Amino acid sequence: MVGQPSYLGVATGDWVAALKSSDALERRLAAHALAEIGPAAREAVPALIVALRDPESFVRVWAAAALARVQPENADAIPALVAATRDGLSFVRSLAAWHLGRLGPRHPGIESVVPELRELLNDKERARGDPGGAGEPRGQGRTTGGAEVSRAHG
């Protein structure tokens, strides 16, 4: 189908269908693909909103990030990412912070959550390789992600 938005040769509609897969990694890949397609994947918005309630927290983070890129003005995306910064899994917190930083300071609604994001800098959990810390491999810890968000937002 010429002209239909796609990623890796797979049409938007097929990625939307993959959001319902029984495989969490496939659902995460679908969310990533829809984010890469961006605003041209508007048909995915209802499915991405449903995916914000996925049983796997890392899928919820990728769905929220995709929603923020597909429909930047959607009011559900930023709060879902901020909520994920409080997840019990450190890699999910880090991933959420990284996605928030990736959205940038001009993303609609980001200014309202900057104070919460700054609180991430107080997280005592450090990535392995950071002075005095232990935790996830470098670049996967919440502190690293929070610092990236802080630099992105002043």
N, C-alpha and C positions, 0 to 999 in steps of 0.2 A: 504494500500500500504506500504509494509515493505520497510524501507530504505529511504522513502521520508521524507525530513525535515518537522517537524511540531512543533507546540506550542499548548499546552493544547489539544492535540489530533486532531488539525485542520491542514490540510496540507498547505504548503506554497502557493500553487495556490489558495486556498480558501481565505487566508488572502489577497492575491493580489486583488482578486475580491472584497473583502470587502472595499478596498480603494476607490471604486467607489460608495459605499452606499450613500443613501440620508441622512443618519443619521451621523452627525459629530462625535458623540461619538464612533460609530462603526468604522469610518475611523481612528480615533485616536487609538482605540484598535488594529486595523489591523496594523498600523505603529509600535506600541509597540511590537506586536507579531513578526513582521518581524525583528525588532531589536534584540529580544531575540533569534531568530533563527540564526541571524548573517550571516557570509559569505556563509553559505549553502543556503541562500535565494537569491542568485545572480539573479534568474529569476525575482525578484521583483524590480530590479534597475530601469527599464523604468517607472514602475508605481509609484515608490517613487519620481522620478524626476518630474513626472506630479503632484504629491501630494504637491510638493514644491510651487505650485500655488493654493492650496486649498483656497476657500473663507474664511475659518476659520483660524485665525492666530495660534491658539493652535494646530490645525492639521498640519499646515506647520512646526511648531517646532518639533513635534513628527516624521514627515516624514523626516526632515533633520537629526534628531538624528538617526533614523533607517538607513538612507542612509550612515551615517558615520560609522555605525557598520557593515552593510552588505557589503559595498564597501569602506573601509577606504580611499583609494586613490582617490575617486571621488572628483573632484574639486568644486562641487556645494554645498556640505554639510556644510562645515565650514562657508562660506559666508552667507548662509541662516540662520544659527544659530546666527551669529553675527548681521545680519539685524534684527532678532527678538528681540535682546536686546534693540532695539529702538522702539518696538511696543507701541501702545497707552495703552494697558492693562498691568498693573504691573505684574499680574500673568504670562503673556506670557513672559515678560522680564526676570522674575525670572526663569521660566522654561528653557528658552534658555540658561541662564547663568549656570544653574545647569547641563544641558546636556553638555555644553562645558567643565565644570569642570570634569564631569564624564568621558569624553573622555581621559583626562589626557595629560600630557606634552609631551608624545612621539607620540601622534597621528599625522599622516601626515598632514601638513599644519597649525597646531595649533600655532606654533611659530610666524607665520606672523601676527596673530591677537591679540597676547598678549597685545600690547600697547592699542588697542581699549578696550580690556577687563579690563585693569587697570582703564580706564576712568569710568567704572561702580562704582568704589569705591567712586567717587565724587557725586554719585546720592544722593540727599537730602531726597528722599522718604525712609522712614524706615519701617520695619516690626513692627507690634504691639508687644510690649514687649521689643523693643530696647530702650535704654535711649533716651528720647527726641523725640521719633518718634510715628507716627500713620500710619496705613495702613493695610496691609493684615495680616492674622494670621501668627504667628511666622513660619519662614522657607519658606514663600511664597513671601516675598518682594525682590525687585531687589537688595538692598544692601546686604542682606544675600547671595543671589546667587552670586553676584560679589565677595564677600569676599571668598566664596568657590572656585571660579575660581582663584582668586589671590593666595590662599594658594596652589592650585594644580599646579600652574605654577611659583612658586617662589615668 
